[in-house]
C-alpha cells in the first residue's frame, strides 16, 4: 500500500477549516460558562468517538493519540464496553458500596488481585478518580504506620485535591494561592536522566541511584527522622512530568530504603498502569513490588473509577475511617470488567508490539530532527522532548506548543507534558497502520515547526 493509499484509508478526514462554525460557537460558549482553570491546547470540540478516532462538532474526523489523557484504553466506545455499560445501567445504576454490599465490588477486586504487582492477599478501596485513589493511599499510609510524613518527587503529578496536590511537584500554577497545603510532605529529586546528566550508561546509573540514596544519606541524617516517614509516593513513569521512566536501580533502591525503615512504597499507576506500557503495571518492568498501588484512567475505558490496592495487612483501618458515596459505582465497575477482558485478551500485548513499532521510528528523530533532544517511554507511553539546542538542552516549550497546534490542523490529537515534551498515548487497540499515519502527520508538524523556529531565530531583532 502506498503512503497516499495508507493515509486515505487510515488517516483523519478534515472537511472544514479548523475550528469549524459549530466548534467556534461551542468554544465561545465555553469561554462564557466554564471554569477558566481548564487548559486547552487547541479548539477540538468532540462530538463522538470510535476506536482511535474522534469526530468533532462539524464532522471533522481526527486520529486520537491522546486517548482522553490515557483514559480510553480500549478506544472510544468499544462495543464490548458499551454493551456492559448498557446492560448494567438497565439493572442497577447506583447503590453506594459505602453502606450496602454489591457483588460487582468483589468481582472486580478478585480480577485485580490476580494481576496485582505485589504478592497477595490484597484489599481494595474504590473511588472515582486518580486523585481520590491517591488521597486514599495517603490516609492509609498515615493510619497504618502511625507516622505523619511522606516523601514525593519533583516533577510528580498526583492530582489536584488537597492531599494529592500536596504530593504534586509539577507546576507552580497548580499550587499558586492554595496554601496552606497538607503538611508533612518532602520533595526530592526524581531521576530525570536527560536533565540530570550528560554522560553514558554508567553515569546515568550513578545519577539515578544517587537520587534514591539522597533520601537515606541526606534527608534521614538532617531534617527527616526515618521513623516518622509513612510512605514514599512514586510514579514508575512520571506522566505530567514529561513521560520520564524511573530507572530500575532507582526503584529497587527505593524498595530497599522502605524495607530498612518500615516505610510503605506507593506506586502511582494512574497514567502508566492498566496495560499502557505493555505490562499490567509499569513498575513490573523493574521487578519491584510496591505496598500500595493507585490506579484509575484506563481501568474503565472512560467511566469514572479510581482504585487503591494494597497488601491486605496495610488496609487495616476501622469502619468509618474512609468512604465514598459514588466509588465503585456498578456501571463503572461493569465497564472495568469489560475493559479487563479486552486488555487481557489483546490490548496489553498490542501495546507492547505497536509501542515498539512506534519507538523504532521515533528514536531516529533524535538524529534527523534538530529539536528532538530525547525520546523515551515504554509501550504506548512515549515522550518526545523538544529543545532549542541539543548541546545546551535548553527547553523549547513554544516549539512544542506549535507542534501540537500544527498536528491538530492536520487531524492528529496529541498533548504536551512536562516543560517541553510531547506525549504519545493512543488507545491500546491502535494498529501499525494508524500509528504510521499518525507519525507521518506528527513528523510533518515537527518539521514545519522547526523551520518556523529556525526562521524566527535567524530574523534580526527589532529595536
Sine and cosine of phi, psi and omega as CSV:
sin_phi,cos_phi,sin_psi,cos_psi,sin_omega,cos_omega
0.00,0.00,0.77,-0.64,0.02,-1.00
-0.95,0.31,0.26,-0.96,0.04,-1.00
-0.86,0.51,-0.66,0.75,0.01,-1.00
-0.89,0.46,-0.70,0.72,0.02,-1.00
-0.91,0.42,-0.63,0.77,0.02,-1.00
-0.88,0.48,-0.72,0.70,0.00,-1.00
-0.93,0.38,-0.58,0.81,0.02,-1.00
-0.90,0.43,-0.59,0.80,-0.05,-1.00
-1.00,0.08,-0.65,0.76,-0.15,-0.99
-0.92,-0.38,-0.10,0.99,-0.09,-1.00
-0.99,0.12,0.12,-0.99,0.07,-1.00
-0.93,0.36,0.23,-0.97,0.01,-1.00
-0.73,-0.68,0.98,-0.20,-0.05,-1.00
-0.98,-0.17,0.86,-0.51,-0.12,-0.99
-0.91,-0.41,-0.14,0.99,0.04,-1.00
-0.70,-0.71,0.30,-0.95,0.23,-0.97
-0.86,0.52,0.51,-0.86,-0.03,-1.00
-0.96,-0.28,0.73,-0.68,-0.15,0.99
-0.96,0.27,0.48,-0.88,0.06,-1.00
-0.97,0.26,0.04,-1.00,-0.08,-1.00
-0.88,0.47,-0.69,0.73,0.02,-1.00
-0.92,0.40,-0.63,0.78,0.04,-1.00
-0.90,0.44,-0.67,0.74,0.02,-1.00
-0.87,0.49,-0.67,0.75,0.02,-1.00
-0.91,0.43,-0.65,0.76,0.02,-1.00
-0.90,0.43,-0.65,0.76,0.01,-1.00
-0.91,0.42,-0.66,0.75,0.03,-1.00
-0.89,0.46,-0.67,0.74,0.04,-1.00
-0.91,0.42,-0.63,0.77,0.03,-1.00
-0.86,0.50,-0.68,0.73,0.00,-1.00
-0.88,0.47,-0.52,0.85,0.00,-1.00
-0.98,0.19,-0.56,0.83,-0.29,-0.96
-0.90,-0.44,-0.44,0.90,-0.16,-0.99
-0.98,-0.22,0.49,-0.87,-0.02,-1.00
-0.78,0.62,0.77,-0.64,0.04,-1.00
-0.97,0.26,0.03,1.00,0.01,-1.00
-0.97,0.26,-0.28,0.96,0.02,-1.00
-0.94,0.34,0.53,-0.85,0.03,-1.00
-0.94,-0.35,0.89,-0.45,0.01,-1.00
-0.90,-0.43,0.81,-0.59,-0.05,-1.00
-0.99,0.14,-0.49,0.87,-0.03,-1.00
-0.34,-0.94,0.33,-0.94,-0.15,-0.99
-0.99,0.12,0.90,0.44,0.09,-1.00
-1.00,0.02,0.88,-0.48,0.01,-1.00
-0.92,-0.39,0.99,-0.15,-0.13,-0.99
-0.97,0.23,0.65,-0.76,0.10,-1.00
-0.89,-0.47,-0.64,0.77,-0.01,-1.00
-0.47,-0.88,0.25,-0.97,0.01,-1.00
-0.44,-0.90,0.50,-0.87,0.08,-1.00
-0.44,-0.90,0.81,-0.59,-0.01,-1.00
0.90,0.43,-0.83,-0.55,0.00,-1.00
-0.98,-0.18,0.33,0.94,-0.07,-1.00
-0.87,-0.49,0.61,-0.79,0.09,-1.00
-0.82,-0.57,0.72,-0.69,0.06,-1.00
-0.96,-0.30,0.74,-0.67,-0.05,-1.00
-1.00,0.01,-0.04,-1.00,-0.11,-0.99
-0.91,0.41,-0.29,0.96,-0.01,-1.00
-0.96,-0.27,0.13,0.99,0.04,-1.00
1.00,0.01,0.14,0.99,0.08,-1.00
-0.98,0.22,0.70,-0.71,-0.05,-1.00
-0.95,-0.30,0.82,-0.57,-0.07,-1.00
-0.92,-0.40,0.48,-0.88,0.24,-0.97
-1.00,0.08,0.81,-0.59,-0.09,-1.00
-0.99,-0.17,0.97,-0.23,0.08,-1.00
-0.94,-0.33,0.47,0.88,0.14,-0.99
-0.90,-0.45,-0.50,0.87,0.08,-1.00
0.84,0.54,0.63,0.78,0.01,-1.00
0.89,0.46,0.62,0.78,-0.14,-0.99
0.88,0.47,0.85,0.53,0.09,-1.00
0.88,0.47,0.56,0.83,-0.06,-1.00
-0.98,-0.19,-0.75,0.66,-0.10,-1.00
-0.99,0.14,0.97,0.25,-0.10,-0.99
-0.89,0.46,-0.56,0.83,-0.01,-1.00
-0.99,-0.12,0.25,0.97,-0.04,-1.00
1.00,0.04,0.21,-0.98,0.01,-1.00
-0.94,0.34,0.78,-0.63,0.15,-0.99
0.80,0.60,0.74,0.67,0.08,-1.00
-0.83,0.55,0.75,-0.66,-0.11,-0.99
-0.84,0.54,-0.56,0.83,0.03,-1.00
-0.94,0.35,-0.60,0.80,0.03,-1.00
-0.94,0.34,-0.68,0.74,0.03,-1.00
-0.86,0.50,-0.70,0.71,0.01,-1.00
-0.88,0.47,-0.68,0.73,0.01,-1.00
-0.89,0.45,-0.66,0.75,0.02,-1.00
-0.90,0.43,-0.73,0.68,-0.03,-1.00
-0.89,0.46,-0.68,0.73,-0.02,-1.00
-0.90,0.43,-0.71,0.70,-0.02,-1.00
-0.93,0.36,-0.62,0.79,0.00,-1.00
-0.90,0.44,-0.47,0.88,0.03,-1.00
-0.98,0.19,-0.28,0.96,-0.03,-1.00
-0.98,-0.20,-0.76,0.65,-0.05,-1.00
-0.30,-0.95,0.87,-0.49,-0.01,-1.00
-1.00,-0.02,-0.64,0.77,-0.07,-1.00
-0.47,-0.88,0.58,-0.81,0.11,-0.99
-0.59,-0.80,-0.37,0.93,-0.04,-1.00
0.96,0.27,0.98,-0.20,0.04,-1.00
-0.92,0.39,-0.18,0.98,0.07,-1.00
-0.90,0.43,-0.60,0.80,-0.11,-0.99
-0.89,-0.45,-0.28,0.96,-0.08,-1.00
-0.70,-0.71,0.44,-0.90,0.03,-1.00
-0.99,0.13,0.42,-0.91,-0.03,-1.00
-0.41,-0.91,0.83,-0.56,-0.05,-1.00
-0.87,0.50,-0.47,0.88,-0.01,-1.00
-0.88,0.47,-0.57,0.82,-0.02,-1.00
-0.86,0.51,-0.72,0.69,-0.03,-1.00
-0.98,0.21,-0.48,0.88,0.03,-1.00
-0.89,0.45,-0.73,0.69,0.02,-1.00
-0.93,0.36,-0.62,0.79,0.01,-1.00
-0.86,0.50,-0.68,0.74,0.02,-1.00
-0.91,0.42,-0.62,0.78,0.02,-1.00
-0.91,0.42,-0.68,0.73,0.01,-1.00
-0.93,0.37,-0.61,0.79,0.02,-1.00
-0.87,0.50,-0.58,0.82,-0.03,-1.00
-0.93,0.37,-0.36,0.93,-0.03,-1.00
-0.89,-0.45,0.20,0.98,-0.04,-1.00
-0.88,0.47,0.53,-0.85,-0.01,-1.00
-0.99,0.12,0.04,1.00,0.07,-1.00
-0.75,-0.66,0.41,-0.91,-0.02,-1.00
-0.90,0.44,0.55,-0.84,-0.02,-1.00
-1.00,0.02,-0.09,-1.00,0.06,1.00
-0.96,0.28,0.24,-0.97,-0.07,-1.00
-0.79,-0.61,0.32,-0.95,0.19,-0.98
-0.76,-0.65,0.37,-0.93,-0.13,-0.99
-0.71,-0.71,0.59,-0.81,0.17,-0.99
-0.83,-0.56,0.71,-0.70,-0.02,-1.00
-0.96,-0.26,0.74,-0.67,0.15,-0.99
-0.79,-0.62,-0.42,-0.91,-0.10,-1.00
-0.89,-0.46,-0.07,1.00,-0.11,-0.99
-0.33,-0.95,0.15,-0.99,0.08,-1.00
-0.90,0.43,-0.66,0.75,0.01,-1.00
-0.86,0.50,-0.64,0.77,0.02,-1.00
-0.92,0.39,-0.59,0.81,0.06,-1.00
-0.90,0.44,-0.64,0.77,0.03,-1.00
-0.92,0.39,-0.69,0.73,0.04,-1.00
-0.84,0.54,-0.67,0.74,0.03,-1.00
-0.88,0.48,-0.71,0.70,-0.02,-1.00
-0.89,0.45,-0.63,0.77,0.02,-1.00
-0.90,0.45,-0.69,0.72,0.00,-1.00
-0.93,0.37,-0.66,0.75,0.04,-1.00
-0.88,0.48,-0.71,0.71,-0.05,-1.00
-0.86,0.51,-0.70,0.72,0.03,-1.00
-0.93,0.37,-0.66,0.75,-0.03,-1.00
-0.91,0.41,-0.75,0.66,-0.10,-1.00
-0.93,0.38,-0.67,0.74,-0.08,-1.00
-1.00,0.04,-0.35,0.94,-0.11,-0.99
0.95,0.31,0.25,0.97,-0.01,-1.00
-0.95,-0.31,0.40,-0.92,-0.12,-0.99
-0.96,-0.27,-0.35,0.94,-0.15,-0.99
-0.99,-0.14,0.46,-0.89,0.07,-1.00
-0.66,-0.75,0.37,-0.93,0.03,-1.00
-0.88,-0.48,0.70,-0.71,0.09,-1.00
-0.70,-0.71,-0.06,-1.00,-0.17,-0.99
-0.83,-0.56,0.55,-0.83,0.13,-0.99
-0.88,0.48,0.68,-0.74,-0.06,-1.00
1.00,-0.04,-0.20,0.98,-0.06,-1.00
-0.95,0.30,0.52,-0.85,0.20,-0.98
-0.78,-0.62,0.87,-0.49,-0.01,-1.00
-0.87,-0.49,-0.05,1.00,0.02,-1.00
0.73,-0.69,0.03,-1.00,-0.13,-0.99
-0.90,-0.43,-0.15,0.99,0.15,-0.99
-0.94,0.35,0.28,-0.96,-0.30,-0.95
-0.89,0.46,-0.64,0.77,0.05,-1.00
-0.94,0.35,-0.73,0.68,0.02,-1.00
-0.89,0.45,-0.62,0.79,0.03,-1.00
-0.91,0.43,-0.58,0.81,0.02,-1.00
-0.91,0.42,-0.52,0.85,0.06,-1.00
-0.98,0.19,-0.38,0.92,-0.07,-1.00
-0.94,0.33,0.63,-0.77,0.04,-1.00
-0.69,-0.73,0.69,0.72,-0.20,-0.98
-0.99,-0.14,-0.88,0.47,-0.07,-1.00
-0.67,-0.75,0.63,-0.78,-0.01,-1.00
-0.86,0.52,-0.58,0.81,-0.05,-1.00
-0.88,0.47,-0.48,0.88,0.00,-1.00
-0.91,0.41,-0.37,0.93,-0.03,-1.00
-0.92,-0.38,-0.22,0.98,-0.11,-0.99
-0.85,0.52,0.80,-0.59,0.07,-1.00
0.93,0.36,0.32,0.95,0.04,-1.00
-0.94,-0.35,-0.02,1.00,-0.01,-1.00
-0.95,0.32,0.41,-0.91,0.08,1.00
-0.98,0.18,0.63,-0.77,0.06,-1.00
-1.00,0.00,-0.03,-1.00,0.02,-1.00
-0.92,0.40,0.82,-0.57,-0.04,-1.00
-0.97,0.26,0.22,-0.97,0.12,-0.99
1.00,-0.04,0.25,0.97,0.00,-1.00
-0.95,-0.30,0.79,-0.61,0.08,-1.00
-0.90,-0.44,0.80,-0.60,0.02,-1.00
-0.99,-0.17,0.68,-0.73,0.05,-1.00
-0.79,-0.62,0.15,-0.99,-0.10,-1.00
-0.94,0.33,0.69,-0.72,0.11,-0.99
-1.00,-0.03,0.56,-0.83,-0.05,-1.00
-0.97,0.24,0.93,0.37,0.08,-1.00
-0.98,0.18,1.00,0.04,-0.23,-0.97
-0.86,0.52,-0.67,0.74,-0.04,-1.00
-0.88,0.47,-0.52,0.85,0.00,-1.00
-0.99,-0.11,-0.08,1.00,-0.10,-1.00
-0.95,-0.31,-0.38,0.92,-0.01,-1.00
-0.38,-0.92,0.35,-0.94,-0.05,-1.00
-0.89,-0.45,0.01,1.00,-0.05,-1.00
-1.00,0.06,-0.22,-0.98,-0.04,-1.00
-1.00,0.07,-0.26,-0.97,-0.07,-1.00
-0.83,0.56,-0.61,0.79,-0.03,-1.00
-0.91,0.41,-0.69,0.73,0.04,-1.00
-0.92,0.38,-0.61,0.80,0.02,-1.00
-0.90,0.44,-0.68,0.74,0.04,-1.00
-0.88,0.47,-0.68,0.74,0.00,-1.00
-0.91,0.42,-0.64,0.77,0.02,-1.00
-0.90,0.44,-0.75,0.66,-0.05,-1.00
-0.91,0.40,-0.63,0.78,0.05,-1.00
-0.91,0.42,-0.61,0.79,0.02,-1.00
-0.90,0.44,-0.55,0.83,0.04,-1.00
-0.88,0.47,-0.64,0.77,0.03,-1.00
-0.96,0.29,-0.70,0.72,-0.08,-1.00
-0.93,0.35,-0.35,0.94,0.09,-1.00
-0.82,0.57,-0.58,0.82,-0.02,-1.00
-0.86,0.52,-0.76,0.65,-0.08,-1.00
-0.99,0.15,-0.62,0.78,-0.12,-0.99
-0.99,0.12,-0.40,0.92,-0.01,-1.00
-0.89,-0.45,-0.87,0.50,-0.08,-1.00
-0.85,0.53,-0.77,0.64,-0.09,-1.00
-0.94,0.34,-0.25,0.97,0.01,-1.00
-0.98,-0.21,-0.02,1.00,-0.07,-1.00
-0.77,-0.64,-0.86,0.50,-0.17,-0.98
-0.84,-0.55,-0.17,0.98,-0.14,-0.99
-0.74,-0.68,0.98,-0.22,0.03,-1.00
-0.90,0.44,0.82,-0.57,-0.08,-1.00
-0.89,0.46,-0.49,0.87,-0.01,-1.00
-0.95,0.30,-0.07,1.00,0.06,-1.00
-0.95,-0.32,0.15,0.99,0.01,-1.00
-0.99,-0.14,0.85,-0.53,-0.03,-1.00
-0.99,0.11,-0.65,0.76,-0.15,-0.99
-0.37,-0.93,0.39,-0.92,0.22,-0.98
-0.91,-0.42,0.84,-0.54,0.03,-1.00
-0.99,-0.15,0.79,-0.62,-0.02,-1.00
-0.58,-0.82,0.64,-0.77,0.19,-0.98
-1.00,0.02,0.86,-0.52,0.06,-1.00
-0.85,0.53,-0.48,0.88,0.23,-0.97
-0.71,-0.70,0.91,-0.42,0.03,-1.00
-0.89,0.46,0.78,-0.62,-0.05,-1.00
-1.00,0.05,-0.98,0.21,0.00,-1.00
-0.90,0.44,-0.32,0.95,0.02,-1.00
-0.96,0.27,-0.16,0.99,0.04,-1.00
0.76,-0.65,0.28,0.96,-0.07,-1.00
0.82,0.57,0.84,0.54,-0.09,-1.00
-0.95,-0.31,0.94,-0.34,0.02,-1.00
-0.93,0.36,0.64,-0.77,0.12,-0.99
-0.98,0.20,0.81,-0.59,0.05,-1.00
-0.86,0.51,0.50,-0.87,-0.05,-1.00
-0.87,0.50,-0.67,0.74,-0.05,-1.00
-0.91,0.41,-0.49,0.87,0.06,-1.00
-0.92,0.40,-0.75,0.66,-0.01,-1.00
-0.90,0.43,-0.62,0.79,0.01,-1.00
-0.92,0.39,-0.59,0.81,0.04,-1.00
-0.94,0.34,-0.61,0.79,0.10,-1.00
-0.85,0.52,-0.68,0.73,0.02,-1.00
-0.88,0.47,-0.67,0.75,0.00,-1.00
-0.91,0.41,-0.65,0.76,0.03,-1.00
-0.89,0.46,-0.70,0.71,0.02,-1.00
-0.87,0.49,-0.67,0.74,-0.01,-1.00
-0.91,0.43,-0.63,0.78,-0.02,-1.00
-0.92,0.39,-0.46,0.89,-0.14,-0.99
-0.87,-0.50,0.18,0.98,0.04,-1.00
0.93,0.38,0.55,0.83,-0.03,-1.00
-0.98,-0.21,0.59,-0.81,0.04,-1.00
-1.00,0.10,0.67,-0.74,0.07,-1.00
-0.98,-0.19,0.88,-0.48,-0.04,-1.00
-0.95,-0.31,0.85,-0.53,0.04,-1.00
-0.99,-0.16,0.90,-0.43,0.09,-1.00
-1.00,0.09,0.98,-0.18,-0.02,-1.00
-0.96,-0.28,0.41,0.91,-0.07,-1.00
-0.85,0.52,-0.71,0.71,0.00,-1.00
-0.99,-0.13,-0.52,0.86,-0.11,-0.99
-1.00,-0.02,-0.19,0.98,-0.10,-0.99
-1.00,0.00,-0.16,-0.99,0.07,-1.00
0.87,0.50,0.66,0.75,0.16,-0.99
1.00,0.02,-0.09,1.00,-0.12,-0.99
-0.87,0.50,-0.55,0.83,-0.06,-1.00
-1.00,-0.06,0.12,0.99,-0.04,-1.00
1.00,-0.06,-0.07,1.00,0.21,-0.98
-0.77,-0.64,0.25,-0.97,-0.01,-1.00
-0.83,0.55,-0.66,0.75,-0.07,-1.00
-0.74,-0.67,0.65,-0.76,-0.02,-1.00
-0.88,0.48,-0.54,0.84,-0.04,-1.00
-0.92,0.39,-0.33,0.94,0.02,-1.00
-0.90,0.44,-0.43,0.90,0.02,-1.00
-0.90,0.44,-0.37,0.93,-0.02,-1.00
-0.99,-0.11,-0.26,0.97,-0.09,-1.00
0.98,0.21,0.08,1.00,-0.02,-1.00
-1.00,0.09,0.68,-0.74,0.04,-1.00
-0.97,-0.24,0.88,-0.47,0.05,-1.00
-0.99,0.16,0.14,-0.99,0.10,-0.99
-1.00,-0.08,-0.50,0.87,-0.02,-1.00
-0.68,-0.74,0.64,-0.77,0.09,-1.00
-0.81,-0.59,0.74,-0.68,0.08,-1.00
-0.95,-0.31,0.77,-0.64,-0.01,-1.00
-0.66,-0.75,0.40,-0.92,0.03,-1.00
-0.21,-0.98,-0.76,-0.65,0.07,-1.00
0.57,0.82,-0.99,-0.12,-0.18,-0.98
-0.96,0.29,-0.09,1.00,-0.11,-0.99
-0.94,0.34,-0.43,0.90,-0.08,-1.00
-0.79,-0.61,0.35,0.94,0.13,-0.99
0.83,0.56,0.49,0.87,0.06,-1.00
0.90,-0.45,-0.26,0.97,0.11,-0.99
-0.99,0.17,0.56,-0.83,-0.06,-1.00
-0.95,0.30,0.91,-0.43,0.02,-1.00
-0.39,-0.92,0.80,-0.60,0.13,-0.99
-0.82,-0.57,0.58,-0.82,-0.07,-1.00
-0.71,-0.70,0.72,-0.70,0.17,-0.99
-0.94,-0.34,0.88,-0.47,-0.07,-1.00
-0.91,-0.41,0.77,-0.63,-0.03,-1.00
-0.73,-0.68,0.31,-0.95,0.30,-0.96
-0.86,0.51,0.64,-0.77,-0.19,-0.98
-0.83,0.56,-0.62,0.78,-0.07,-1.00
-0.94,0.35,-0.30,0.95,0.00,-1.00
-0.97,0.24,-0.62,0.78,-0.03,-1.00
-1.00,0.08,0.96,0.26,-0.12,-0.99
-0.91,-0.41,0.34,0.94,-0.05,-1.00
-0.97,0.23,0.33,-0.94,-0.09,-1.00
-0.99,0.12,0.39,-0.92,0.07,-1.00
-0.79,0.61,0.67,-0.74,-0.03,-1.00
1.00,-0.04,-0.14,0.99,-0.04,-1.00
-0.94,0.34,-0.54,0.84,-0.03,-1.00
-0.32,-0.95,0.54,-0.84,-0.01,-1.00
-0.26,-0.96,0.11,-0.99,0.02,-1.00
-0.45,-0.89,0.81,-0.59,-0.01,-1.00
-0.87,0.49,-0.76,0.65,-0.11,-0.99
-0.99,-0.11,-0.21,0.98,-0.05,-1.00
-0.86,0.51,0.71,-0.70,-0.04,-1.00
0.97,0.25,0.48,0.88,0.05,-1.00
-0.80,0.60,0.71,-0.70,-0.08,-1.00
-0.84,0.55,-0.59,0.81,-0.01,-1.00
-0.94,0.34,-0.66,0.75,0.04,-1.00
-0.90,0.44,-0.64,0.77,0.01,-1.00
-0.93,0.37,-0.60,0.80,0.08,-1.00
-0.87,0.49,-0.66,0.75,0.04,-1.00
-0.90,0.44,-0.63,0.78,-0.01,-1.00
-0.91,0.40,-0.66,0.75,0.02,-1.00
-0.89,0.45,-0.66,0.75,0.05,-1.00
-0.92,0.39,-0.63,0.77,0.04,-1.00
-0.87,0.49,-0.70,0.71,0.01,-1.00
-0.88,0.48,-0.61,0.79,0.05,-1.00
-0.85,0.53,-0.71,0.70,-0.05,-1.00
-0.94,0.34,-0.68,0.74,0.01,-1.00
-0.87,0.49,-0.72,0.69,-0.05,-1.00
-0.94,0.34,-0.57,0.82,-0.06,-1.00
-0.96,0.27,-0.63,0.78,-0.16,-0.99
-0.47,-0.88,-0.57,0.82,-0.26,-0.97
-0.96,0.29,-0.58,0.81,0.00,-1.00
-0.92,0.40,-0.71,0.71,0.05,-1.00
-0.89,0.45,-0.61,0.79,0.02,-1.00
-0.91,0.41,-0.61,0.79,0.03,-1.00
-0.88,0.48,-0.64,0.77,0.02,-1.00
-0.92,0.40,-0.71,0.71,-0.07,-1.00
-0.94,0.35,-0.78,0.63,-0.04,-1.00
-0.94,0.34,-0.55,0.83,0.07,-1.00
-0.86,0.50,-0.69,0.72,0.03,-1.00
-0.93,0.37,-0.60,0.80,0.08,-1.00
-0.85,0.53,-0.69,0.72,0.00,-1.00
-0.94,0.33,-0.67,0.75,-0.01,-1.00
-0.89,0.45,-0.59,0.81,0.01,-1.00
-0.83,0.55,-0.59,0.81,0.00,-1.00
-0.99,0.12,-0.73,0.68,-0.13,-0.99
-0.92,0.39,-0.54,0.84,0.04,-1.00
-0.82,0.58,-0.59,0.81,-0.02,-1.00
-0.92,0.39,-0.32,0.95,0.00,-1.00
-0.92,0.40,-0.37,0.93,0.05,-1.00
-0.89,0.45,-0.49,0.87,0.03,-1.00
-1.00,-0.03,-0.53,0.85,-0.14,-0.99
-0.99,-0.11,-0.19,0.98,-0.04,-1.00
-0.81,-0.59,0.79,-0.61,-0.10,-0.99
-0.93,0.37,-0.34,0.94,-0.03,-1.00
-0.99,-0.16,-0.08,1.00,-0.01,-1.00
-1.00,0.04,0.97,-0.25,-0.05,-1.00
-1.00,0.05,-0.57,0.82,-0.05,-1.00
-0.47,-0.88,0.53,-0.85,0.12,-0.99
-0.76,-0.65,0.76,-0.65,-0.10,-0.99
-0.43,-0.90,0.22,-0.98,0.09,-1.00
0.67,-0.74,-0.07,-1.00,0.06,-1.00
-0.62,-0.78,0.64,-0.77,0.04,-1.00
0.83,0.55,-0.74,-0.68,0.01,-1.00
-0.99,-0.16,0.70,0.72,0.12,-0.99
-0.74,-0.67,0.99,0.12,-0.18,-0.98
-0.90,-0.43,0.78,-0.62,0.05,-1.00
-0.93,-0.38,0.65,-0.76,0.03,-1.00
-0.82,-0.57,0.91,-0.42,-0.05,-1.00
-1.00,-0.04,0.79,-0.62,-0.06,-1.00
-0.97,-0.24,0.77,-0.63,-0.06,-1.00
-0.74,-0.67,0.37,-0.93,0.07,-1.00
-0.98,0.21,-0.56,0.83,-0.07,-1.00
-0.55,-0.84,0.78,-0.62,-0.05,-1.00
-0.94,0.33,-0.41,0.91,0.03,-1.00
-0.96,0.28,-0.74,0.67,-0.01,-1.00
-1.00,0.07,-0.34,0.94,-0.06,-1.00
0.87,0.50,0.48,0.87,0.00,-1.00
-0.90,0.44,0.78,-0.63,-0.01,-1.00
-0.87,0.50,0.49,-0.87,0.01,-1.00
-0.75,-0.66,0.91,0.42,-0.05,-1.00
-0.88,0.47,-0.53,0.85,-0.01,-1.00
-0.93,0.36,-0.55,0.84,0.08,-1.00
-0.94,0.34,-0.70,0.72,0.05,-1.00
-0.83,0.56,-0.73,0.69,-0.01,-1.00
-0.89,0.45,-0.61,0.79,0.02,-1.00
-0.91,0.41,-0.61,0.79,0.05,-1.00
-0.88,0.48,-0.68,0.73,0.05,-1.00
-0.83,0.56,-0.73,0.68,-0.04,-1.00
-0.91,0.42,-0.70,0.71,0.00,-1.00
-0.91,0.42,-0.59,0.81,0.06,-1.00
-0.90,0.43,-0.69,0.72,0.05,-1.00
-0.85,0.53,-0.70,0.71,-0.01,-1.00
-0.88,0.47,-0.38,0.92,0.02,-1.00
-0.99,-0.13,0.07,1.00,0.08,-1.00
1.00,-0.03,0.34,0.94,0.00,-1.00
-0.88,-0.47,0.78,-0.62,0.03,-1.00
-0.99,-0.14,0.92,-0.40,0.15,-0.99
-0.72,-0.69,0.29,-0.96,0.01,-1.00
-0.78,-0.63,0.38,-0.93,0.12,-0.99
-1.00,0.07,0.19,-0.98,0.14,-0.99
-0.38,-0.93,0.42,-0.91,-0.06,-1.00
0.90,0.43,-0.25,-0.97,-0.02,-1.00
-0.96,0.29,-0.54,0.84,-0.21,-0.98
-0.46,-0.89,0.46,0.89,-0.05,-1.00
-0.90,-0.43,0.40,-0.91,0.18,-0.98
-0.97,-0.24,0.54,-0.84,0.07,-1.00
-0.89,-0.46,0.64,-0.77,0.14,-0.99
-0.91,-0.42,0.92,-0.38,-0.04,-1.00
-0.61,-0.79,0.90,0.43,-0.03,-1.00
-0.95,0.32,0.22,-0.98,0.16,-0.99
-0.81,0.59,0.51,-0.86,-0.11,-0.99
-0.97,0.25,-0.03,1.00,0.02,-1.00
-0.98,-0.18,0.13,0.99,0.00,-1.00
-0.88,0.47,0.56,-0.83,0.01,-1.00
-0.98,-0.22,0.18,-0.98,0.01,-1.00
-0.88,0.48,-0.60,0.80,-0.02,-1.00
-0.91,0.40,-0.72,0.70,0.03,-1.00
-0.90,0.43,-0.62,0.79,0.04,-1.00
-0.90,0.44,-0.65,0.76,0.02,-1.00
-0.88,0.47,-0.72,0.70,0.02,-1.00
-0.88,0.47,-0.70,0.71,-0.01,-1.00
-0.87,0.49,-0.68,0.73,-0.01,-1.00
-0.94,0.34,-0.55,0.83,0.12,-0.99
-0.86,0.51,-0.74,0.67,-0.03,-1.00
-0.92,0.40,-0.66,0.75,-0.01,-1.00
-0.92,0.40,-0.66,0.75,0.01,-1.00
-0.92,0.39,-0.57,0.82,0.08,-1.00
-0.88,0.47,-0.72,0.70,0.04,-1.00
-0.90,0.44,-0.67,0.75,0.02,-1.00
-0.88,0.48,-0.71,0.70,-0.03,-1.00
-0.89,0.46,-0.68,0.73,0.00,-1.00
-0.92,0.39,-0.67,0.74,0.02,-1.00
-0.89,0.46,-0.61,0.79,0.04,-1.00
-0.91,0.42,-0.65,0.76,0.03,-1.00
-0.91,0.42,-0.66,0.76,0.04,-1.00
-0.89,0.46,-0.67,0.74,0.00,-1.00
-0.92,0.40,-0.68,0.73,0.02,-1.00
-0.87,0.49,-0.65,0.76,0.00,-1.00
-0.91,0.41,-0.69,0.72,-0.02,-1.00
-0.92,0.38,-0.58,0.82,0.00,-1.00
-0.94,0.34,-0.50,0.87,-0.01,-1.00
-0.99,0.10,-0.34,0.94,-0.04,-1.00
-0.92,0.39,0.64,-0.77,0.02,-1.00
-0.92,0.39,0.60,-0.80,0.02,-1.00
-0.95,0.31,0.64,-0.77,0.03,-1.00
-1.00,0.04,0.61,-0.79,0.01,-1.00
-0.95,0.32,0.00,0.00,0.00,0.00
